[in-house]
Amino acid sequence: MRLVSRKGTAILLPMGARLLDEAAIDDNLAWLEQYPDAAKAFQEALRLYSRKDPNNFRNLLDNLRVSVEQILKAVLKNRKTLENQKDEFLRWLSAHDAHSQIGNIYHDLLFGRFAQYQNDAVKHNEDKYTTAEIEFMLYLTGTLLRFIQRVSETTPTTKSGSEG
């Protein structure tokens, strides 16, 4: 465990792989401040993880999904659920000059495997989570959030057939 201060609030964070912690966890807390709903859900997931209680893992995973859903709602300026953001988000990535293969990664990973995992493991309450699996989902979500946040800092370009 380590203690981090964010906006005058002390937060206990779990320690894992130092480089990943700094890039995908610690820095995300600062980067997400402009997306308070996403930040709140991500911080709650971290708080639950710090307890290392398997009884909290389902809620932790749900908070990770909510954090992604909330950042998408913010950058796309809509109120759609995560599952209903795919087409608009992929157009948004393209309009912000993300490489087409990055769009494919989000298509396959976020709207495919990530969503399916959330459906199978969280929605249907499997309650069969390993600590390694939970840590993987934390880092994966942190990476997904960070890229969305960084892309949101760029100005959309005008491409035929694209919306930003």
Contacts in CASP RR format, 6 or more apart in sequence:
PFRMAT RR
TARGET T0000
AUTHOR 0000-0000-0000
METHOD contacts of the structure
MODEL  1
MRLVSRKGTAILLPMGARLLDEAAIDDNLAWLEQYPDAAKAFQEALRLYS
RKDPNNFRNLLDNLRVSVEQILKAVLKNRKTLENQKDEFLRWLSAHDAHS
QIGNIYHDLLFGRFAQYQNDAVKHNEDKYTTAEIEFMLYLTGTLLRFIQR
VSETTPTTKSGSEG
1 12 0 8 1.000
1 13 0 8 1.000
1 14 0 8 1.000
1 15 0 8 1.000
1 50 0 8 1.000
2 12 0 8 1.000
2 13 0 8 1.000
2 15 0 8 1.000
3 10 0 8 1.000
3 11 0 8 1.000
3 12 0 8 1.000
3 13 0 8 1.000
4 10 0 8 1.000
4 11 0 8 1.000
4 12 0 8 1.000
4 13 0 8 1.000
4 26 0 8 1.000
4 29 0 8 1.000
5 11 0 8 1.000
6 29 0 8 1.000
6 30 0 8 1.000
6 33 0 8 1.000
7 33 0 8 1.000
11 29 0 8 1.000
11 43 0 8 1.000
11 46 0 8 1.000
11 47 0 8 1.000
12 47 0 8 1.000
12 50 0 8 1.000
13 21 0 8 1.000
13 25 0 8 1.000
13 26 0 8 1.000
13 46 0 8 1.000
13 50 0 8 1.000
14 46 0 8 1.000
14 49 0 8 1.000
14 50 0 8 1.000
14 52 0 8 1.000
15 21 0 8 1.000
16 135 0 8 1.000
17 139 0 8 1.000
20 139 0 8 1.000
23 146 0 8 1.000
24 138 0 8 1.000
24 139 0 8 1.000
24 142 0 8 1.000
24 143 0 8 1.000
24 146 0 8 1.000
25 46 0 8 1.000
25 138 0 8 1.000
25 139 0 8 1.000
25 142 0 8 1.000
27 146 0 8 1.000
28 42 0 8 1.000
28 142 0 8 1.000
28 145 0 8 1.000
28 146 0 8 1.000
28 149 0 8 1.000
29 39 0 8 1.000
29 42 0 8 1.000
29 43 0 8 1.000
29 46 0 8 1.000
31 145 0 8 1.000
31 146 0 8 1.000
31 149 0 8 1.000
32 38 0 8 1.000
32 39 0 8 1.000
32 42 0 8 1.000
32 67 0 8 1.000
32 71 0 8 1.000
32 145 0 8 1.000
32 149 0 8 1.000
33 39 0 8 1.000
34 149 0 8 1.000
35 70 0 8 1.000
35 71 0 8 1.000
35 74 0 8 1.000
35 149 0 8 1.000
37 70 0 8 1.000
37 73 0 8 1.000
37 74 0 8 1.000
38 67 0 8 1.000
38 68 0 8 1.000
38 70 0 8 1.000
38 71 0 8 1.000
38 74 0 8 1.000
38 145 0 8 1.000
39 67 0 8 1.000
40 70 0 8 1.000
41 63 0 8 1.000
41 64 0 8 1.000
41 66 0 8 1.000
41 67 0 8 1.000
41 70 0 8 1.000
42 63 0 8 1.000
42 64 0 8 1.000
42 67 0 8 1.000
42 141 0 8 1.000
42 142 0 8 1.000
42 145 0 8 1.000
44 60 0 8 1.000
44 63 0 8 1.000
45 60 0 8 1.000
45 61 0 8 1.000
45 63 0 8 1.000
45 64 0 8 1.000
45 67 0 8 1.000
45 138 0 8 1.000
45 141 0 8 1.000
46 138 0 8 1.000
48 56 0 8 1.000
48 57 0 8 1.000
48 59 0 8 1.000
48 60 0 8 1.000
48 63 0 8 1.000
49 56 0 8 1.000
49 60 0 8 1.000
49 134 0 8 1.000
49 135 0 8 1.000
49 138 0 8 1.000
52 131 0 8 1.000
54 127 0 8 1.000
54 129 0 8 1.000
57 127 0 8 1.000
57 129 0 8 1.000
57 134 0 8 1.000
58 121 0 8 1.000
58 122 0 8 1.000
58 125 0 8 1.000
58 127 0 8 1.000
58 129 0 8 1.000
60 134 0 8 1.000
61 118 0 8 1.000
61 121 0 8 1.000
61 122 0 8 1.000
61 129 0 8 1.000
61 134 0 8 1.000
61 137 0 8 1.000
62 118 0 8 1.000
62 122 0 8 1.000
64 137 0 8 1.000
64 138 0 8 1.000
64 141 0 8 1.000
65 82 0 8 1.000
65 114 0 8 1.000
65 118 0 8 1.000
65 122 0 8 1.000
67 141 0 8 1.000
67 145 0 8 1.000
68 82 0 8 1.000
68 110 0 8 1.000
68 114 0 8 1.000
68 141 0 8 1.000
68 144 0 8 1.000
68 145 0 8 1.000
68 148 0 8 1.000
69 81 0 8 1.000
69 82 0 8 1.000
69 85 0 8 1.000
71 145 0 8 1.000
71 148 0 8 1.000
71 149 0 8 1.000
72 80 0 8 1.000
72 82 0 8 1.000
72 85 0 8 1.000
72 89 0 8 1.000
72 148 0 8 1.000
73 79 0 8 1.000
73 80 0 8 1.000
73 85 0 8 1.000
75 92 0 8 1.000
75 148 0 8 1.000
75 151 0 8 1.000
75 152 0 8 1.000
76 85 0 8 1.000
76 88 0 8 1.000
76 89 0 8 1.000
76 92 0 8 1.000
78 85 0 8 1.000
78 88 0 8 1.000
80 88 0 8 1.000
82 115 0 8 1.000
83 111 0 8 1.000
83 115 0 8 1.000
85 111 0 8 1.000
86 107 0 8 1.000
86 111 0 8 1.000
88 163 0 8 1.000
89 106 0 8 1.000
90 103 0 8 1.000
90 106 0 8 1.000
90 107 0 8 1.000
91 161 0 8 1.000
91 162 0 8 1.000
91 163 0 8 1.000
91 164 0 8 1.000
92 156 0 8 1.000
92 163 0 8 1.000
92 164 0 8 1.000
93 102 0 8 1.000
93 103 0 8 1.000
93 106 0 8 1.000
93 151 0 8 1.000
94 100 0 8 1.000
94 103 0 8 1.000
94 159 0 8 1.000
94 162 0 8 1.000
95 156 0 8 1.000
95 157 0 8 1.000
95 159 0 8 1.000
95 162 0 8 1.000
95 163 0 8 1.000
95 164 0 8 1.000
96 151 0 8 1.000
96 152 0 8 1.000
96 154 0 8 1.000
96 155 0 8 1.000
96 156 0 8 1.000
96 157 0 8 1.000
96 164 0 8 1.000
97 154 0 8 1.000
97 157 0 8 1.000
98 151 0 8 1.000
102 147 0 8 1.000
106 144 0 8 1.000
109 144 0 8 1.000
110 144 0 8 1.000
114 140 0 8 1.000
114 144 0 8 1.000
117 137 0 8 1.000
120 126 0 8 1.000
121 128 0 8 1.000
121 129 0 8 1.000
156 162 0 8 1.000
156 164 0 8 1.000
END
